[in-house]
Amino acid sequence: MSTQFSDHNKKLSDLEESAVLSIRDATSEDREAVRALLHGTLRRNYDGDHIAQADRILDAHLAGGKDAVGHFSLTQRVFVAMLGDDLIGVMNIAEKRQGTMKISPLIINPDYRGANGAGSSLLDKALEVAQARGVRQLYGTVAESSSWIETFYLNRGWTCGSQADSQYRPGVIEHAIYINVDDDISAYEEKLEFEEYSPEKYEELNDFLLEHMPAFADGIDTEFVQALVAGQERKRERVVEQKYKEVYLGYEGGVLSSVVAFGPKKGGSVKLMPLCAVSRGAMQETLRFAQEWATGRTYKLYTHQPVDAATVTAFEDEMWTLEGLLPGAYGEGKVAAQWGWLSNETTHLGRKTDRLKAYSERLLAFTQARGWDELEDARSLSMAIGGEAGELLAELQWLSSDEVLDRLENDSGFKKSVSFEVADILNYLIRFSRHCGFDLIEAADKKLAVNIDRFPVDKVYGLKGKTYKASE
């Protein structure tokens, strides 16, 4: 880490501590700063003329919010985040004729992210304007490679919806995100008590399914319910080819509010069918119950559901992935959606692409554009890896373990410095493996397989260092 970079971080830290954050309407004097933010940030993941975009949104804003070329847009406004006299962030919001509002874009200068609340303050301003305008939903898109930005939204109650490949640049996955402006999240946190099916509950189960399932699926009658119950009775053998079921009923205040049946499949996945609930809140609580049930039992849950706003939002809120549409599968003129959930997946990030591979290609394109790949050799790259590892060690050299943890938690500048040194190591590892002609992740996976055999859990659990001598 250079002294110049450390001094720069200190100056920024001093400024953040002394300056006051404010949000205001953009003015014509902000044009160059807005251009710089859009061009400097968007070019990493988006093609196109970002300076022209900056001019277009600012011109529309300065013209009273009227977008002369947007056929769906009603109003367009640009706000900036100021830290003292410094413009450190910009946000454009475009109100649509459908009662929605798009944030496109919201950008914070990378040097100021995470420490002063500029991003949150701009987002609060968007919600304030949306509520004043009677807008029902805010939405936007985020490049998958900018995972920290999507996390910023998700941590503030937004939902990740669809994903699109190569929408704004070939090879870059774009995630759609949204939040319903007047949504009361607590309304979808109903607490249900779940009980496994027993014969005395047959009439209750029968009446519930006959009331709630026919709108989605044809052929739902008493014979269907009887077949479901028979599957529950076969559970004791637990033979997948016997299509056994585990049926649970969810109650809120003693009232049956949802039903879910777990049906194990060949290969280890489990299908939830039927899965139905009286409300979006009951559905989300049932999905959470299903995910808890899956722990230690399966790697994947999936289900087929009707396509409507409440159902789609419930599944997206609980981090399920839309895997496909099934027109006519459950009834003539009806469309079903297949939703899937993987037990080791806790976010929407990286679901439809190998993020490391996508990043590696961008990094290699970066080096090739500068001719650096022609200057590389294995020895120099390996030394660079060692050098960057030394810079990481220098950040931690005189700190105790407790001091490191404390600074990572409370010193954003220190955390950024450490993360950048680790990123430098990763970048050189990628370049080294490509130069030497092997796949980095494939090699790591093979080595992990070797280590699984060398270090059996029952021999090494809890041991540290060289207490256990591994077999070669």
Order of alpha helices (4+ residues) and beta strands (2+ residues): alpha-beta-alpha-alpha-beta-beta-beta-alpha-beta-alpha-beta-beta-beta-alpha-alpha-beta-beta-beta-alpha-beta-alpha-beta-beta-alpha-alpha-alpha-alpha-alpha-alpha
